[in-house]
Amino acid sequence: QPGLEAQLANVADEIAYKLGTQTIGHEILSYDELDSTNDVAFKRGEQGAKEGVCVFAEHQKKGRGRLGRVWQAPKGKNLLLSYLLTRRLRTWQVSINTLRAALSVIKEALKMSGETLGIKWPNDIVFEEKKLCGVLTEMSAEADRVNFVVVGIGVNVNATGSELPPGSTSLKEILGREVSRVEFARCLLKEIENDVNQFKKGRFAELCKEWEEFSATTGRRVVATLLDRKIQGQATGIDKDGALWIRKDNGLQERIIAGDIQHLRNSS
């Protein structure tokens, strides 16, 4: 019925309304403000919550990205989401969840925009080299076994250029109009569940192949910053584990499991 969503009690109810997923979003928590959605989802994992718990917030006081970076987002403008995965995984499989989450976001954003978006390895959605979305995956693990994984997603939805950090963009900036964050969240949760089900079936190779179709990194000249050194060369793609391969200038290839990637201008 027209206007029914607007009458629902809170954001969690609005997103859950006609969601229709089996696992992702079976429990939805929403907050006006908190330190970090990842922290809340992580605590729910420690409390033994079932897979699929989702945490949304209008604002994060201590939002973070990979490598300790601060995630900046104006209040009430963007999509800040974390969800819990409790299926037993090997530690090497966790990085696949980052790629898979980025894949879920880009597929939903493409449905809405039709624009040329890309994934910058491993976790950024970009439009014309400007960042639209980031993914942060954290886990609770012991030895080589993972107890649970929390995937945090931050999508710039309705923020304007002046409200975003330099080098960022939003769906509003790309489309020239505001986007319903509730509708985007609802559709994204459905997409996440579809991709999680593919992951559960062990279809890692298929997920990586699909990820490659959207890759903004493959074929580019890049610099990879690792803990103790930097590697420069051409990104040649990812393998079935989600690791990035770089062909260095000496012709040798190196496999990058984790690191920070900078795209360089391709020489003519």
N, C-alpha and C positions, 0 to 999 in steps of 0.2 A: 504494500500500500504506500502511496506517496507520503513522504514525511515521516514514515515509521522509524527509519534509522535515526532521525534527529531526536526522536522521543526516547530512545533507549538510554539506559542509566549512565553508561560510561563507554569509553573507547573499547574496552575489552568486550562488552556486549555487542557493540556495533560491528567489530571485526568478526566475532563468533556467529553473528546472525547469518544464517544460510551459508556458513563456511563449507560444511560438507566433507571435511577431511576425516580420516580415520585415526591418525596419530598426531600429526603436527597441528598444534593448536587445541588439543583436547582440554588443556588448561591454559588460559590466557590471563596474564597479570599486566595491569597497566598502571603507570605512575605519572604524576604531574612532574615530579623531579626526583632524581636519585643520583648517587655517585656514578654508577655504571650498570647497564642492563646485564652485562656479562657477569658481574659480581653476584647479582640476584639469582641468575640462572645457575651459576656455579654452586651457590648455597643450596638451591633446590636439589641439585645433583647430589650434594653431600648428604642431604636429608633423605635420599632414596626415592626421589620423585621419578615418575615414569617418563619414558622418552616422549618428546613432543611438547613439553612445557615451553611456552613462549612469553617473553617479557618485553613490553613496550614502554617507552618513556617519551614524554614531551621534551624533556631536557635532561642532560647528564652534566653533573658538576665535575666529574673526573673521567669523562669519556676518553678512550685511548685507542690508538691504532697499533700496527705492528712496530716492533723495535722501540717501544716506549714512547712513541709519538702521541701528542695530544690530538684528540678528534674534536674539532670545533663545529658546533651546529647551533643556530639561533633557535630559541624556544618556540615550539609549536609549528615549525615549518617543515621539518624533515621526518624521515622514518628511521627510528632507532629501535632495533630489534635484536634480541638474542634468543636462541632456542637450544634445547637440551637433547643430546643424542646419547643413549645409554647402551647401545649394542656393543658387545665386546669387540674391540678392534686391536690389531697390532699397531705399534707406534708408527710404523712406516705408512700405515693407511690414513693417518690423521690428515696429512697434507692434501689428500684427495678430497677431503671434506671442504677445504678452503676453495679448491677449484670448482667443486660441485656447487657450492653456495654462490660463487660468482656467476656460474652458468645459469642458475635459477634466476638471479636478478636480471641478467642481461636479456634472457628470453622474455621475461615479463616486460621489461622496459622497451624492448623492440616491438612487442605487440602494441604498446601504447604510442610509441613515437614513430616507428618506421624509419628512424634515422640510423646512420652508420655508427654503431657503437662498437667498442672493442674491449677485450680483457688484457690488461697489462699484468704479466705474470708477477706474483701468483694470485693477487687478490684485488686488484683495482679495476673498476669499470671506467672507461675513459671515452670522451667525445672530443675529437680534434685535440688530443693530448691533454685535455682538461679532465680532472677527476670528478666523476659523478657518484661513485660508491666505493666503499672499502669494506673488507671482510677481515675479522680477527678471530682466529680459532685458538681456543685454550683447552687444556685437558687435565684430567686427574689420572695419573698413571703410576704403575709400580713395575719395576723390571721392564719386560717387553710387552706388558699387558695394559691396556687403557681401560679405566673404570667407566669414565664418561667423557664426553666432549661438549663444549659450549661453543656455538658459532655465533659471533656477533656481526651484524650487518648495519651499516650506516649509509642511507641513500639520501642524497640531496634532492628533495622533492620540490618544495615551493619557496626555497630561499632565493633571494636575488643576488646578483653578482657582488654587490657591496657588502652583503652579509656573510659571504663565504671567504675562506682563506684564498690567497693568490693561487692561481693554477687550478681552481675548482669551477664546476658548473652545476646546474640543477636541471631537473626535468622541466621546470617552469621556464628556465632560460632557453632550453633547447626548443620547447614547443611553443613558447610565447603565450602560454595560458596556465592557469592553476590546475593542479591535479588533485583528485580526491585521494587523500592519504589512506582513508579507510578502505576504499575499493582497491587501491594498489596493494595494501597490506594483505587483504583477503585473497586476491589473485596470486600474490607472491607465496603465501603459505601453501596454496594448492600446488604451485609449481615446485616448491621445495619438497613437498611430500612425494610428488612424482619422481623427482631426482633421487630422493632418499631411497625409495623403493628400488630404483635401478641399482643403486649402490649396494643395497642388501642382497640383491641377486648376484653380486660379484661382477657386475658388468663394468669393471674399471676401464678396460680398453675402450669400450663404446663411449663412456663419459669423457675420456681424454680426447678421443677423436672429435667428439662434438665440441669440446672446449677449443680445440685447435681451429675449428671453423670460425671462431670469434676472436682468435688471438691477435692482439695488436703488437705482440712481441716477436713472434716467429718471423724470421727473415730480416729483422732489424739489427743494426749494429748497436751493441749494448755494453755497459759497464756493470759488472756485478760486484757489489761490495760485500765481502764476507767478513767474518770476525777478525781475521788477521791479514787479509790481503784483498787486492782487487783483480778482477779478470776482465779483459776487454776482448771483444770479438763479435761474431755474428751468432745470434740465437737461431738454432736450427729446429727447435720444437721441444715438446715434452714427451716423456715415455709413459708407460702404463702406470707408473707410480706417481706421476705428476711432477717429476723432477725435470728441470730445464737443462738442455744441452747447449753448450756454447762452443763454436769452433773458433779457437784462438788464432792469432795472426801467424803462428808457426805451423798451423795446419792441424794441430792436435785438438781433440774435443775433450771438454770437461763437463762433468755432470754436477749440477747445482741443486742441492736438496732444499736449502734455505739461504736467503740472502736478499739484498736490496738491489733492484734493477733500475738502471737509468737508461732511457732510450737516447741514443745519439742520432745526430743527423746523418743519414746515409750519404756517403760520398758519391758523386756522379762518376 
